[in-house]
Amino acid sequence: MRNNLLTFRRRTFLSTVLAGAALPFLPRPAQALNEAQAQALVQAAVDDVNRVIASGASEANVLREMERIFTTYADVPTIAVSVLGPPARSATQAQLSAFTQAFQNYFAAKYGRRFREFVGGSVQVNSTRAVRSFFEVITTVNMRAEAPFELNWLVSDGSGRPLFFNLIIAGVNLMISERTEIGAMLEARGGSIDALTQHLQTLG
Amino acid sequence: MRVLLPVHTSRNTKRVTALLLLASLAACGPATLPPGDQIADRDETRNRAAHEFNLSLDRAVVGPSADSYGNVPQPIRQGVSNFASNLGQPSYVVNNLLQLRLGDAAQNTLRFAINSTLGVVGLFDVATAIGVPAEETDFGETLHVFGFGEGDYVVHPVLGPSTTRDTVGMVVDYVLNPISHFVDAPERYFLTGTRAASGLGSRYQFDGTIDSILYESADSYAQLRSLYLQQRRYELGGPDANYEDPYAAADPAAAAAAVAADPNYDPYLDPYFDPYAQ
């Protein structure tokens, strides 16, 4: 049994390596997203953010606009499932879509509030680099009273169109932070995804 | 004269030895920074107790004091913060020298000179305005440069989150700080006071973010631990050092091979995990 497993694994490994070596010679699936498109998406998001934080609108209006920006430019469903992590694998489709909807509201409200703190500052797009099948767009947030910091957007078209699926805020990875947060909520509710979804609905 | 000579030589020898030791330590290269979600927390029970204590301290004393300190006009708060930050400069220079980062040492020295004179004993941050920003550092970073890993996550009562390595760094910085060797009590208490006031200023300035982490998180201990470690590693990696590794291993064939080679490999643990890759 053990021997079989070993052979199997070795064979998988070998074929993976072979497939990897053959990759450059195979016809590639149409690579839809390129560097310019990824940067254009972030530029559009950043333009919207800059417009909102310069508008001097009321807090409620700024929040609503930030939520709109998040739902427009972020792939929130993918973020939701990834943040839920391994428990997502055993959830039913209905549970997952209810969780995703609740997470979307929670996420947009929470990060909308965070972005509202940029009021009076501005975000500037610097450069883009390719990572695996996606792109990392590097921007700088210039604040009024504090030192500027780096805000990186990870952009992919895996959902069918270019959207960002992670933010690295001065070295702090949004997905890791949210995984900690959602993980703690789930643990406090005995691992029940339904209870977690209900709780998220009260936060959104 | 004859008697003095050997003493001289031995002092020189000591200096040379110390320099050689420093050079060889710095040549070891910095410690490897763990990925963002890797956490070592062996004293979690004790740390959680310290965290609870800090929360109650923040609720009862620090938060309210910061709120009243917020009533002080902004330019004065800025001046206090600049003054306290300027006092940190000599300590940065000492650490920059130990790290053999001579450019940073020169920059921090220049900053201290500019702000102490043109900036009126450090009340105004003229240096940043003319393009000489602070290169903040501490002995924890020096240890990192010498190749010491961060150790465990530690929460200290009052002082807050740290690591084993950075706690050692904190103690050494306290002893090493050139300012404390030149300033006696009671002036020293005044300096400590400005540092505390500057801390209150930051608590007030970042009120929204700090409150949301401490009081709105599902588990504020876990959230603060994650944020602290990620932020500290980012700081130590400098611009993009810690980014190199995930990208180097970002080849899909290598990722597939990693899964094949390690049945416990969990892509969810990879901070740059690509949720779309199949």
Contacts between the chains, C-beta under 8 A, distances in Angstrom:
chain1	res1	chain2	res2	distance
A	9	B	260	6.1
A	9	B	261	7.7
A	9	B	263	7.9
A	12	B	260	4.6
A	13	B	257	6.1
A	13	B	260	4.4
A	13	B	261	6.2
A	16	B	253	6.4
A	16	B	256	4.6
A	16	B	257	5.2
A	16	B	260	5.5
A	17	B	253	6.9
A	17	B	257	6.3
A	19	B	253	6.8
A	19	B	256	7.8
A	20	B	251	7.4
A	20	B	252	7.5
A	20	B	253	2.6
A	20	B	254	7.5
A	20	B	256	7.2
A	20	B	257	7.3
A	21	B	253	7.7
A	23	B	252	7.9
A	23	B	253	6.6
A	78	B	275	5.2
A	78	B	276	7.4
A	81	B	275	7.3
A	82	B	268	7.3
A	82	B	273	7.3
A	82	B	275	4.7
A	85	B	268	4.8
A	86	B	266	7.4
A	86	B	268	6.2
A	110	B	212	7.9
A	113	B	208	7.6
A	113	B	212	7.5
A	114	B	209	7.3
A	114	B	212	7.9
A	117	B	208	6.1
A	117	B	209	6.8
A	131	B	246	7.9
A	131	B	247	5.8
A	131	B	250	5.8
A	131	B	272	6.4
A	131	B	274	7.9
A	132	B	250	4.5
A	132	B	251	7.6
A	132	B	252	6.6
A	132	B	272	7.6
A	132	B	274	5.1
A	132	B	277	6.6
A	133	B	252	7.5
A	133	B	274	5.9
A	133	B	276	6.5
A	133	B	277	5.9
A	134	B	274	6.1
A	134	B	276	7.4
A	145	B	78	7.8
A	145	B	205	7.0
A	146	B	205	7.7
A	147	B	133	7.2
A	150	B	239	7.8
A	154	B	272	7.6
A	156	B	274	7.1
A	156	B	275	8.0
A	156	B	276	5.4
A	158	B	274	7.8
A	158	B	275	7.0
A	158	B	276	2.6
A	158	B	277	8.0
A	159	B	276	7.5
A	165	B	275	6.4
A	170	B	231	6.8
A	170	B	234	6.6
A	171	B	230	5.8
A	171	B	231	5.7
A	171	B	233	7.0
A	171	B	234	2.3
A	171	B	235	7.2
A	171	B	237	7.7
A	171	B	242	7.7
A	172	B	36	7.9
A	172	B	227	5.9
A	172	B	230	4.8
A	172	B	231	5.8
A	172	B	234	7.3
A	173	B	36	5.0
A	173	B	37	7.7
A	173	B	230	6.3
A	173	B	271	5.1
A	175	B	271	7.3
A	175	B	273	8.0
A	176	B	36	5.0
A	176	B	37	4.7
A	176	B	226	6.3
A	176	B	230	6.7
A	176	B	271	5.9
A	177	B	223	7.0
A	177	B	226	5.9
A	177	B	227	6.6
A	177	B	230	7.7
A	179	B	37	7.2
A	179	B	268	7.7
A	180	B	37	8.0
A	180	B	219	7.5
A	180	B	222	5.2
A	180	B	223	5.7
A	180	B	226	4.6
A	181	B	217	6.1
A	181	B	218	5.5
A	181	B	219	7.7
A	181	B	223	6.1
A	182	B	218	7.8
A	183	B	222	7.8
A	184	B	217	7.3
A	184	B	218	3.9
A	184	B	219	3.5
A	184	B	222	5.5
A	184	B	223	7.5
A	185	B	218	4.3
A	187	B	219	7.9
A	188	B	218	6.3
A	188	B	219	7.6
